[in-house]
Amino acid sequence: MACPICSKPSVPAYRPFCSKRCADVDLAKWLRGDYVIPGAPLEDLPGDADAKNAPPRDDFRD
């Protein structure tokens, strides 16, 4: 199986990738939102506007 990032042969330790670098590149793409499922966008759900307009919370603990 070829690495989906660079097309080199995959390595069992990082399968389906060939290296940690390619695995990290793929993770970064997920985190940036580069991967999307095609389709119509979802409409805002009731209550979402309240959450978007709420002030930031500072009562959380580390």
mmCIF file as Biopython writes it, N, C-alpha, C and O atoms, coordinates in Angstrom:
data_model
#
loop_
_atom_site.group_PDB
_atom_site.id
_atom_site.type_symbol
_atom_site.label_atom_id
_atom_site.label_alt_id
_atom_site.label_comp_id
_atom_site.label_asym_id
_atom_site.label_entity_id
_atom_site.label_seq_id
_atom_site.pdbx_PDB_ins_code
_atom_site.Cartn_x
_atom_site.Cartn_y
_atom_site.Cartn_z
_atom_site.occupancy
_atom_site.B_iso_or_equiv
_atom_site.auth_seq_id
_atom_site.auth_asym_id
_atom_site.pdbx_PDB_model_num
ATOM 1   N N  . MET A ? 1  ? 0.844   -1.171 0.000  1.0 0.0 1  A 1 
ATOM 2   C CA . MET A ? 1  ? 0.000   0.000  0.000  1.0 0.0 1  A 1 
ATOM 3   C C  . MET A ? 1  ? 0.895   1.244  0.000  1.0 0.0 1  A 1 
ATOM 4   O O  . MET A ? 1  ? 1.908   1.286  0.699  1.0 0.0 1  A 1 
ATOM 5   N N  . ALA A ? 2  ? 0.524   2.228  -0.769 1.0 0.0 2  A 1 
ATOM 6   C CA . ALA A ? 2  ? 1.304   3.461  -0.866 1.0 0.0 2  A 1 
ATOM 7   C C  . ALA A ? 2  ? 0.807   4.487  0.148  1.0 0.0 2  A 1 
ATOM 8   O O  . ALA A ? 2  ? -0.382  4.544  0.460  1.0 0.0 2  A 1 
ATOM 9   N N  . CYS A ? 3  ? 1.726   5.286  0.649  1.0 0.0 3  A 1 
ATOM 10  C CA . CYS A ? 3  ? 1.405   6.364  1.581  1.0 0.0 3  A 1 
ATOM 11  C C  . CYS A ? 3  ? 0.478   7.359  0.879  1.0 0.0 3  A 1 
ATOM 12  O O  . CYS A ? 3  ? 0.777   7.785  -0.237 1.0 0.0 3  A 1 
ATOM 13  N N  . PRO A ? 4  ? -0.639  7.739  1.505  1.0 0.0 4  A 1 
ATOM 14  C CA . PRO A ? 4  ? -1.568  8.667  0.854  1.0 0.0 4  A 1 
ATOM 15  C C  . PRO A ? 4  ? -1.032  10.098 0.749  1.0 0.0 4  A 1 
ATOM 16  O O  . PRO A ? 4  ? -1.610  10.916 0.034  1.0 0.0 4  A 1 
ATOM 17  N N  . ILE A ? 5  ? 0.053   10.409 1.445  1.0 0.0 5  A 1 
ATOM 18  C CA . ILE A ? 5  ? 0.620   11.750 1.404  1.0 0.0 5  A 1 
ATOM 19  C C  . ILE A ? 5  ? 1.701   11.864 0.327  1.0 0.0 5  A 1 
ATOM 20  O O  . ILE A ? 5  ? 1.671   12.783 -0.491 1.0 0.0 5  A 1 
ATOM 21  N N  . CYS A ? 6  ? 2.659   10.927 0.330  1.0 0.0 6  A 1 
ATOM 22  C CA . CYS A ? 6  ? 3.795   11.061 -0.597 1.0 0.0 6  A 1 
ATOM 23  C C  . CYS A ? 6  ? 3.937   9.915  -1.595 1.0 0.0 6  A 1 
ATOM 24  O O  . CYS A ? 6  ? 4.805   9.965  -2.466 1.0 0.0 6  A 1 
ATOM 25  N N  . SER A ? 7  ? 3.114   8.898  -1.486 1.0 0.0 7  A 1 
ATOM 26  C CA . SER A ? 7  ? 3.093   7.732  -2.391 1.0 0.0 7  A 1 
ATOM 27  C C  . SER A ? 7  ? 4.256   6.765  -2.212 1.0 0.0 7  A 1 
ATOM 28  O O  . SER A ? 7  ? 4.415   5.853  -3.024 1.0 0.0 7  A 1 
ATOM 29  N N  . LYS A ? 8  ? 5.071   6.933  -1.180 1.0 0.0 8  A 1 
ATOM 30  C CA . LYS A ? 8  ? 6.110   5.936  -0.880 1.0 0.0 8  A 1 
ATOM 31  C C  . LYS A ? 8  ? 5.431   4.722  -0.255 1.0 0.0 8  A 1 
ATOM 32  O O  . LYS A ? 8  ? 4.287   4.814  0.190  1.0 0.0 8  A 1 
ATOM 33  N N  . PRO A ? 9  ? 6.128   3.581  -0.217 1.0 0.0 9  A 1 
ATOM 34  C CA . PRO A ? 9  ? 5.524   2.400  0.423  1.0 0.0 9  A 1 
ATOM 35  C C  . PRO A ? 9  ? 5.258   2.664  1.908  1.0 0.0 9  A 1 
ATOM 36  O O  . PRO A ? 9  ? 6.063   3.304  2.585  1.0 0.0 9  A 1 
ATOM 37  N N  . SER A ? 10 ? 4.133   2.170  2.402  1.0 0.0 10 A 1 
ATOM 38  C CA . SER A ? 10 ? 3.804   2.396  3.807  1.0 0.0 10 A 1 
ATOM 39  C C  . SER A ? 10 ? 4.666   1.513  4.704  1.0 0.0 10 A 1 
ATOM 40  O O  . SER A ? 10 ? 5.198   0.490  4.272  1.0 0.0 10 A 1 
ATOM 41  N N  . VAL A ? 11 ? 4.791   1.931  5.961  1.0 0.0 11 A 1 
ATOM 42  C CA . VAL A ? 11 ? 5.575   1.224  6.970  1.0 0.0 11 A 1 
ATOM 43  C C  . VAL A ? 11 ? 4.587   0.747  8.038  1.0 0.0 11 A 1 
ATOM 44  O O  . VAL A ? 11 ? 3.738   1.527  8.469  1.0 0.0 11 A 1 
ATOM 45  N N  . PRO A ? 12 ? 4.676   -0.514 8.476  1.0 0.0 12 A 1 
ATOM 46  C CA . PRO A ? 12 ? 3.692   -1.023 9.439  1.0 0.0 12 A 1 
ATOM 47  C C  . PRO A ? 12 ? 3.529   -0.157 10.689 1.0 0.0 12 A 1 
ATOM 48  O O  . PRO A ? 12 ? 2.415   -0.045 11.202 1.0 0.0 12 A 1 
ATOM 49  N N  . ALA A ? 13 ? 4.578   0.445  11.184 1.0 0.0 13 A 1 
ATOM 50  C CA . ALA A ? 13 ? 4.483   1.254  12.403 1.0 0.0 13 A 1 
ATOM 51  C C  . ALA A ? 13 ? 3.631   2.503  12.202 1.0 0.0 13 A 1 
ATOM 52  O O  . ALA A ? 13 ? 3.047   3.010  13.159 1.0 0.0 13 A 1 
ATOM 53  N N  . TYR A ? 14 ? 3.553   3.002  10.980 1.0 0.0 14 A 1 
ATOM 54  C CA . TYR A ? 14 ? 2.805   4.230  10.698 1.0 0.0 14 A 1 
ATOM 55  C C  . TYR A ? 14 ? 1.686   4.017  9.684  1.0 0.0 14 A 1 
ATOM 56  O O  . TYR A ? 14 ? 1.147   4.985  9.149  1.0 0.0 14 A 1 
ATOM 57  N N  . ARG A ? 15 ? 1.332   2.767  9.416  1.0 0.0 15 A 1 
ATOM 58  C CA . ARG A ? 15 ? 0.350   2.448  8.402  1.0 0.0 15 A 1 
ATOM 59  C C  . ARG A ? 15 ? -0.914  3.275  8.535  1.0 0.0 15 A 1 
ATOM 60  O O  . ARG A ? 15 ? -1.436  3.364  9.646  1.0 0.0 15 A 1 
ATOM 61  N N  . PRO A ? 16 ? -1.424  3.863  7.528  1.0 0.0 16 A 1 
ATOM 62  C CA . PRO A ? 16 ? -1.121  3.682  6.111  1.0 0.0 16 A 1 
ATOM 63  C C  . PRO A ? 16 ? -0.020  4.611  5.596  1.0 0.0 16 A 1 
ATOM 64  O O  . PRO A ? 16 ? 0.199   4.699  4.388  1.0 0.0 16 A 1 
ATOM 65  N N  . PHE A ? 17 ? 0.672   5.303  6.499  1.0 0.0 17 A 1 
ATOM 66  C CA . PHE A ? 17 ? 1.697   6.268  6.094  1.0 0.0 17 A 1 
ATOM 67  C C  . PHE A ? 17 ? 3.064   5.613  6.061  1.0 0.0 17 A 1 
ATOM 68  O O  . PHE A ? 17 ? 3.244   4.486  6.522  1.0 0.0 17 A 1 
ATOM 69  N N  . CYS A ? 18 ? 4.036   6.350  5.498  1.0 0.0 18 A 1 
ATOM 70  C CA . CYS A ? 18 ? 5.389   5.822  5.398  1.0 0.0 18 A 1 
ATOM 71  C C  . CYS A ? 18 ? 6.268   6.300  6.544  1.0 0.0 18 A 1 
ATOM 72  O O  . CYS A ? 18 ? 7.330   5.727  6.789  1.0 0.0 18 A 1 
ATOM 73  N N  . SER A ? 19 ? 5.835   7.348  7.251  1.0 0.0 19 A 1 
ATOM 74  C CA . SER A ? 19 ? 6.658   7.917  8.323  1.0 0.0 19 A 1 
ATOM 75  C C  . SER A ? 19 ? 5.791   8.737  9.268  1.0 0.0 19 A 1 
ATOM 76  O O  . SER A ? 19 ? 4.630   9.027  8.980  1.0 0.0 19 A 1 
ATOM 77  N N  . LYS A ? 20 ? 6.377   9.101  10.398 1.0 0.0 20 A 1 
ATOM 78  C CA . LYS A ? 20 ? 5.688   9.973  11.350 1.0 0.0 20 A 1 
ATOM 79  C C  . LYS A ? 20 ? 5.412   11.328 10.702 1.0 0.0 20 A 1 
ATOM 80  O O  . LYS A ? 20 ? 4.371   11.937 10.950 1.0 0.0 20 A 1 
ATOM 81  N N  . ARG A ? 21 ? 6.332   11.793 9.886  1.0 0.0 21 A 1 
ATOM 82  C CA . ARG A ? 21 ? 6.142   13.085 9.223  1.0 0.0 21 A 1 
ATOM 83  C C  . ARG A ? 21 ? 4.867   13.097 8.384  1.0 0.0 21 A 1 
ATOM 84  O O  . ARG A ? 21 ? 4.071   14.032 8.474  1.0 0.0 21 A 1 
ATOM 85  N N  . CYS A ? 22 ? 4.674   12.067 7.574  1.0 0.0 22 A 1 
ATOM 86  C CA . CYS A ? 22 ? 3.474   12.009 6.737  1.0 0.0 22 A 1 
ATOM 87  C C  . CYS A ? 22 ? 2.219   11.848 7.591  1.0 0.0 22 A 1 
ATOM 88  O O  . CYS A ? 22 ? 1.175   12.408 7.256  1.0 0.0 22 A 1 
ATOM 89  N N  . ALA A ? 23 ? 2.300   11.101 8.680  1.0 0.0 23 A 1 
ATOM 90  C CA . ALA A ? 23 ? 1.164   10.980 9.589  1.0 0.0 23 A 1 
ATOM 91  C C  . ALA A ? 23 ? 0.828   12.344 10.191 1.0 0.0 23 A 1 
ATOM 92  O O  . ALA A ? 23 ? -0.344  12.696 10.320 1.0 0.0 23 A 1 
ATOM 93  N N  . ASP A ? 24 ? 1.854   13.109 10.555 1.0 0.0 24 A 1 
ATOM 94  C CA . ASP A ? 24 ? 1.638   14.444 11.120 1.0 0.0 24 A 1 
ATOM 95  C C  . ASP A ? 24 ? 1.077   15.414 10.085 1.0 0.0 24 A 1 
ATOM 96  O O  . ASP A ? 24 ? 0.248   16.261 10.417 1.0 0.0 24 A 1 
ATOM 97  N N  . VAL A ? 25 ? 1.516   15.300 8.847  1.0 0.0 25 A 1 
ATOM 98  C CA . VAL A ? 25 ? 0.979   16.142 7.771  1.0 0.0 25 A 1 
ATOM 99  C C  . VAL A ? 25 ? -0.517  15.860 7.616  1.0 0.0 25 A 1 
ATOM 100 O O  . VAL A ? 25 ? -1.310  16.789 7.464  1.0 0.0 25 A 1 
ATOM 101 N N  . ASP A ? 26 ? -0.903  14.590 7.653  1.0 0.0 26 A 1 
ATOM 102 C CA . ASP A ? 26 ? -2.308  14.220 7.531  1.0 0.0 26 A 1 
ATOM 103 C C  . ASP A ? 26 ? -3.109  14.746 8.722  1.0 0.0 26 A 1 
ATOM 104 O O  . ASP A ? 26 ? -4.213  15.260 8.542  1.0 0.0 26 A 1 
ATOM 105 N N  . LEU A ? 27 ? -2.571  14.625 9.927  1.0 0.0 27 A 1 
ATOM 106 C CA . LEU A ? 27 ? -3.256  15.141 11.111 1.0 0.0 27 A 1 
ATOM 107 C C  . LEU A ? 27 ? -3.457  16.650 10.999 1.0 0.0 27 A 1 
ATOM 108 O O  . LEU A ? 27 ? -4.530  17.154 11.333 1.0 0.0 27 A 1 
ATOM 109 N N  . ALA A ? 28 ? -2.450  17.370 10.538 1.0 0.0 28 A 1 
ATOM 110 C CA . ALA A ? 28 ? -2.565  18.820 10.373 1.0 0.0 28 A 1 
ATOM 111 C C  . ALA A ? 28 ? -3.667  19.166 9.379  1.0 0.0 28 A 1 
ATOM 112 O O  . ALA A ? 28 ? -4.388  20.145 9.571  1.0 0.0 28 A 1 
ATOM 113 N N  . LYS A ? 29 ? -3.803  18.378 8.324  1.0 0.0 29 A 1 
ATOM 114 C CA . LYS A ? 29 ? -4.872  18.630 7.355  1.0 0.0 29 A 1 
ATOM 115 C C  . LYS A ? 29 ? -6.243  18.457 7.997  1.0 0.0 29 A 1 
ATOM 116 O O  . LYS A ? 29 ? -7.158  19.234 7.723  1.0 0.0 29 A 1 
ATOM 117 N N  . TRP A ? 30 ? -6.392  17.437 8.854  1.0 0.0 30 A 1 
ATOM 118 C CA . TRP A ? 30 ? -7.663  17.246 9.556  1.0 0.0 30 A 1 
ATOM 119 C C  . TRP A ? 30 ? -7.934  18.423 10.482 1.0 0.0 30 A 1 
ATOM 120 O O  . TRP A ? 30 ? -9.048  18.946 10.512 1.0 0.0 30 A 1 
ATOM 121 N N  . LEU A ? 31 ? -6.923  18.843 11.235 1.0 0.0 31 A 1 
ATOM 122 C CA . LEU A ? 31 ? -7.111  19.914 12.214 1.0 0.0 31 A 1 
ATOM 123 C C  . LEU A ? 31 ? -7.408  21.258 11.561 1.0 0.0 31 A 1 
ATOM 124 O O  . LEU A ? 31 ? -8.144  22.066 12.127 1.0 0.0 31 A 1 
ATOM 125 N N  . ARG A ? 32 ? -6.847  21.512 10.375 1.0 0.0 32 A 1 
ATOM 126 C CA . ARG A ? 32 ? -7.117  22.753 9.651  1.0 0.0 32 A 1 
ATOM 127 C C  . ARG A ? 32 ? -8.476  22.736 8.970  1.0 0.0 32 A 1 
ATOM 128 O O  . ARG A ? 32 ? -8.979  23.783 8.563  1.0 0.0 32 A 1 
ATOM 129 N N  . GLY A ? 33 ? -9.071  21.560 8.842  1.0 0.0 33 A 1 
ATOM 130 C CA . GLY A ? 33 ? -10.356 21.452 8.161  1.0 0.0 33 A 1 
ATOM 131 C C  . GLY A ? 33 ? -10.214 21.295 6.661  1.0 0.0 33 A 1 
ATOM 132 O O  . GLY A ? 33 ? -11.153 21.575 5.916  1.0 0.0 33 A 1 
ATOM 133 N N  . ASP A ? 34 ? -9.036  20.846 6.204  1.0 0.0 34 A 1 
ATOM 134 C CA . ASP A ? 34 ? -8.838  20.653 4.764  1.0 0.0 34 A 1 
ATOM 135 C C  . ASP A ? 34 ? -9.667  19.493 4.215  1.0 0.0 34 A 1 
ATOM 136 O O  . ASP A ? 34 ? -10.030 19.498 3.039  1.0 0.0 34 A 1 
ATOM 137 N N  . TYR A ? 35 ? -9.970  18.504 5.047  1.0 0.0 35 A 1 
ATOM 138 C CA . TYR A ? 35 ? -10.783 17.373 4.615  1.0 0.0 35 A 1 
ATOM 139 C C  . TYR A ? 35 ? -12.242 17.683 4.946  1.0 0.0 35 A 1 
ATOM 140 O O  . TYR A ? 35 ? -12.575 18.010 6.085  1.0 0.0 35 A 1 
ATOM 141 N N  . VAL A ? 36 ? -13.091 17.578 3.954  1.0 0.0 36 A 1 
ATOM 142 C CA . VAL A ? 36 ? -14.518 17.808 4.169  1.0 0.0 36 A 1 
ATOM 143 C C  . VAL A ? 36 ? -15.306 16.718 3.461  1.0 0.0 36 A 1 
ATOM 144 O O  . VAL A ? 36 ? -14.855 16.138 2.474  1.0 0.0 36 A 1 
ATOM 145 N N  . ILE A ? 37 ? -16.465 16.461 3.977  1.0 0.0 37 A 1 
ATOM 146 C CA . ILE A ? 37 ? -17.381 15.526 3.332  1.0 0.0 37 A 1 
ATOM 147 C C  . ILE A ? 37 ? -18.279 16.349 2.423  1.0 0.0 37 A 1 
ATOM 148 O O  . ILE A ? 37 ? -18.939 17.274 2.896  1.0 0.0 37 A 1 
ATOM 149 N N  . PRO A ? 38 ? -18.323 16.037 1.119  1.0 0.0 38 A 1 
ATOM 150 C CA . PRO A ? 38 ? -19.131 16.839 0.213  1.0 0.0 38 A 1 
ATOM 151 C C  . PRO A ? 38 ? -20.611 16.744 0.557  1.0 0.0 38 A 1 
ATOM 152 O O  . PRO A ? 38 ? -21.106 15.705 0.992  1.0 0.0 38 A 1 
ATOM 153 N N  . GLY A ? 39 ? -21.284 17.832 0.354  1.0 0.0 39 A 1 
ATOM 154 C CA . GLY A ? 39 ? -22.718 17.868 0.592  1.0 0.0 39 A 1 
ATOM 155 C C  . GLY A ? 39 ? -23.151 19.276 0.954  1.0 0.0 39 A 1 
ATOM 156 O O  . GLY A ? 39 ? -22.335 20.188 1.087  1.0 0.0 39 A 1 
ATOM 157 N N  . ALA A ? 40 ? -24.429 19.424 1.105  1.0 0.0 40 A 1 
ATOM 158 C CA . ALA A ? 40 ? -24.982 20.727 1.469  1.0 0.0 40 A 1 
ATOM 159 C C  . ALA A ? 40 ? -24.598 21.051 2.909  1.0 0.0 40 A 1 
ATOM 160 O O  . ALA A ? 40 ? -24.554 20.155 3.752  1.0 0.0 40 A 1 
ATOM 161 N N  . PRO A ? 41 ? -24.320 22.320 3.199  1.0 0.0 41 A 1 
ATOM 162 C CA . PRO A ? 41 ? -23.976 22.680 4.568  1.0 0.0 41 A 1 
ATOM 163 C C  . PRO A ? 41 ? -25.177 22.495 5.499  1.0 0.0 41 A 1 
ATOM 164 O O  . PRO A ? 41 ? -26.328 22.657 5.092  1.0 0.0 41 A 1 
ATOM 165 N N  . LEU A ? 42 ? -24.891 22.159 6.734  1.0 0.0 42 A 1 
ATOM 166 C CA . LEU A ? 42 ? -25.946 21.997 7.721  1.0 0.0 42 A 1 
ATOM 167 C C  . LEU A ? 42 ? -26.473 23.357 8.145  1.0 0.0 42 A 1 
ATOM 168 O O  . LEU A ? 42 ? -25.723 24.331 8.217  1.0 0.0 42 A 1 
ATOM 169 N N  . GLU A ? 43 ? -27.743 23.414 8.420  1.0 0.0 43 A 1 
ATOM 170 C CA . GLU A ? 43 ? -28.317 24.651 8.932  1.0 0.0 43 A 1 
ATOM 171 C C  . GLU A ? 43 ? -27.953 24.769 10.409 1.0 0.0 43 A 1 
ATOM 172 O O  . GLU A ? 43 ? -27.701 23.768 11.080 1.0 0.0 43 A 1 
ATOM 173 N N  . ASP A ? 44 ? -27.930 26.003 10.903 1.0 0.0 44 A 1 
ATOM 174 C CA . ASP A ? 44 ? -27.663 26.206 12.322 1.0 0.0 44 A 1 
ATOM 175 C C  . ASP A ? 44 ? -28.754 25.538 13.143 1.0 0.0 44 A 1 
ATOM 176 O O  . ASP A ? 44 ? -29.939 25.636 12.824 1.0 0.0 44 A 1 
ATOM 177 N N  . LEU A ? 45 ? -28.345 24.868 14.188 1.0 0.0 45 A 1 
ATOM 178 C CA . LEU A ? 45 ? -29.299 24.212 15.067 1.0 0.0 45 A 1 
ATOM 179 C C  . LEU A ? 45 ? -29.827 25.213 16.089 1.0 0.0 45 A 1 
ATOM 180 O O  . LEU A ? 45 ? -29.125 26.161 16.440 1.0 0.0 45 A 1 
ATOM 181 N N  . PRO A ? 46 ? -31.032 25.020 16.563 1.0 0.0 46 A 1 
ATOM 182 C CA . PRO A ? 46 ? -31.547 25.921 17.597 1.0 0.0 46 A 1 
ATOM 183 C C  . PRO A ? 46 ? -30.618 25.911 18.810 1.0 0.0 46 A 1 
ATOM 184 O O  . PRO A ? 46 ? -30.165 24.853 19.248 1.0 0.0 46 A 1 
ATOM 185 N N  . GLY A ? 47 ? -30.346 27.073 19.336 1.0 0.0 47 A 1 
ATOM 186 C CA . GLY A ? 47 ? -29.452 27.169 20.487 1.0 0.0 47 A 1 
ATOM 187 C C  . GLY A ? 47 ? -28.022 27.472 20.119 1.0 0.0 47 A 1 
ATOM 188 O O  . GLY A ? 47 ? -27.250 27.892 20.981 1.0 0.0 47 A 1 
ATOM 189 N N  . ASP A ? 48 ? -27.633 27.274 18.863 1.0 0.0 48 A 1 
ATOM 190 C CA . ASP A ? 48 ? -26.259 27.562 18.449 1.0 0.0 48 A 1 
ATOM 191 C C  . ASP A ? 48 ? -25.951 29.050 18.542 1.0 0.0 48 A 1 
ATOM 192 O O  . ASP A ? 48 ? -24.837 29.425 18.908 1.0 0.0 48 A 1 
ATOM 193 N N  . ALA A ? 49 ? -26.909 29.894 18.221 1.0 0.0 49 A 1 
ATOM 194 C CA . ALA A ? 49 ? -26.681 31.339 18.270 1.0 0.0 49 A 1 
ATOM 195 C C  . ALA A ? 49 ? -26.376 31.773 19.693 1.0 0.0 49 A 1 
ATOM 196 O O  . ALA A ? 49 ? -25.532 32.643 19.906 1.0 0.0 49 A 1 
ATOM 197 N N  . ASP A ? 50 ? -27.052 31.177 20.672 1.0 0.0 50 A 1 
ATOM 198 C CA . ASP A ? 50 ? -26.791 31.517 22.068 1.0 0.0 50 A 1 
ATOM 199 C C  . ASP A ? 50 ? -25.360 31.168 22.452 1.0 0.0 50 A 1 
ATOM 200 O O  . ASP A ? 50 ? -24.697 31.942 23.141 1.0 0.0 50 A 1 
ATOM 201 N N  . ALA A ? 51 ? -24.880 30.013 22.014 1.0 0.0 51 A 1 
ATOM 202 C CA . ALA A ? 51 ? -23.522 29.594 22.356 1.0 0.0 51 A 1 
ATOM 203 C C  . ALA A ? 51 ? -22.488 30.484 21.671 1.0 0.0 51 A 1 
ATOM 204 O O  . ALA A ? 51 ? -21.446 30.783 22.254 1.0 0.0 51 A 1 
ATOM 205 N N  . LYS A ? 52 ? -22.764 30.906 20.442 1.0 0.0 52 A 1 
ATOM 206 C CA . LYS A ? 52 ? -21.812 31.750 19.716 1.0 0.0 52 A 1 
ATOM 207 C C  . LYS A ? 52 ? -21.715 33.140 20.326 1.0 0.0 52 A 1 
ATOM 208 O O  . LYS A ? 52 ? -20.654 33.763 20.273 1.0 0.0 52 A 1 
ATOM 209 N N  . ASN A ? 53 ? -22.809 33.638 20.906 1.0 0.0 53 A 1 
ATOM 210 C CA . ASN A ? 53 ? -22.837 34.994 21.452 1.0 0.0 53 A 1 
ATOM 211 C C  . ASN A ? 53 ? -22.512 35.050 22.939 1.0 0.0 53 A 1 
ATOM 212 O O  . ASN A ? 53 ? -22.445 36.136 23.514 1.0 0.0 53 A 1 
ATOM 213 N N  . ALA A ? 54 ? -22.314 33.917 23.559 1.0 0.0 54 A 1 
ATOM 214 C CA . ALA A ? 54 ? -22.039 33.884 24.991 1.0 0.0 54 A 1 
ATOM 215 C C  . ALA A ? 54 ? -20.628 34.403 25.274 1.0 0.0 54 A 1 
ATOM 216 O O  . ALA A ? 54 ? -19.722 34.188 24.468 1.0 0.0 54 A 1 
ATOM 217 N N  . PRO A ? 55 ? -20.428 35.080 26.405 1.0 0.0 55 A 1 
ATOM 218 C CA . PRO A ? 55 ? -19.078 35.537 26.750 1.0 0.0 55 A 1 
ATOM 219 C C  . PRO A ? 55 ? -18.189 34.339 27.072 1.0 0.0 55 A 1 
ATOM 220 O O  . PRO A ? 55 ? -18.693 33.294 27.484 1.0 0.0 55 A 1 
ATOM 221 N N  . PRO A ? 56 ? -16.877 34.472 26.893 1.0 0.0 56 A 1 
ATOM 222 C CA . PRO A ? 56 ? -15.986 33.348 27.183 1.0 0.0 56 A 1 
ATOM 223 C C  . PRO A ? 56 ? -16.039 32.991 28.669 1.0 0.0 56 A 1 
ATOM 224 O O  . PRO A ? 56 ? -16.182 33.860 29.529 1.0 0.0 56 A 1 
ATOM 225 N N  . ARG A ? 57 ? -15.925 31.723 28.942 1.0 0.0 57 A 1 
ATOM 226 C CA . ARG A ? 57 ? -15.956 31.265 30.330 1.0 0.0 57 A 1 
ATOM 227 C C  . ARG A ? 57 ? -14.558 31.271 30.908 1.0 0.0 57 A 1 
ATOM 228 O O  . ARG A ? 57 ? -13.597 30.913 30.228 1.0 0.0 57 A 1 
ATOM 229 N N  . ASP A ? 58 ? -14.444 31.672 32.148 1.0 0.0 58 A 1 
ATOM 230 C CA . ASP A ? 58 ? -13.147 31.631 32.818 1.0 0.0 58 A 1 
ATOM 231 C C  . ASP A ? 58 ? -13.211 30.827 34.108 1.0 0.0 58 A 1 
ATOM 232 O O  . ASP A ? 58 ? -12.335 30.942 34.965 1.0 0.0 58 A 1 
ATOM 233 N N  . ASP A ? 59 ? -14.267 30.000 34.245 1.0 0.0 59 A 1 
ATOM 234 C CA . ASP A ? 59 ? -14.435 29.229 35.468 1.0 0.0 59 A 1 
ATOM 235 C C  . ASP A ? 59 ? -13.937 27.776 35.332 1.0 0.0 59 A 1 
ATOM 236 O O  . ASP A ? 59 ? -14.243 26.935 36.177 1.0 0.0 59 A 1 
ATOM 237 N N  . PHE A ? 60 ? -13.183 27.493 34.288 1.0 0.0 60 A 1 
ATOM 238 C CA . PHE A ? 60 ? -12.660 26.143 34.115 1.0 0.0 60 A 1 
ATOM 239 C C  . PHE A ? 60 ? -11.356 25.982 34.883 1.0 0.0 60 A 1 
ATOM 240 O O  . PHE A ? 60 ? -10.672 26.957 35.195 1.0 0.0 60 A 1 
ATOM 241 N N  . ARG A ? 61 ? -11.035 24.746 35.175 1.0 0.0 61 A 1 
ATOM 242 C CA . ARG A ? 61 ? -9.794  24.446 35.917 1.0 0.0 61 A 1 
ATOM 243 C C  . ARG A ? 61 ? -8.858  23.647 35.017 1.0 0.0 61 A 1 
ATOM 244 O O  . ARG A ? 61 ? -9.305  22.884 34.161 1.0 0.0 61 A 1 
ATOM 245 N N  . ASP A ? 62 ? -7.577  23.827 35.218 1.0 0.0 62 A 1 
ATOM 246 C CA . ASP A ? 62 ? -6.573  23.086 34.435 1.0 0.0 62 A 1 
ATOM 247 C C  . ASP A ? 62 ? -6.452  21.678 34.891 1.0 0.0 62 A 1 
ATOM 248 O O  . ASP A ? 62 ? -5.655  20.917 34.342 1.0 0.0 62 A 1 
#
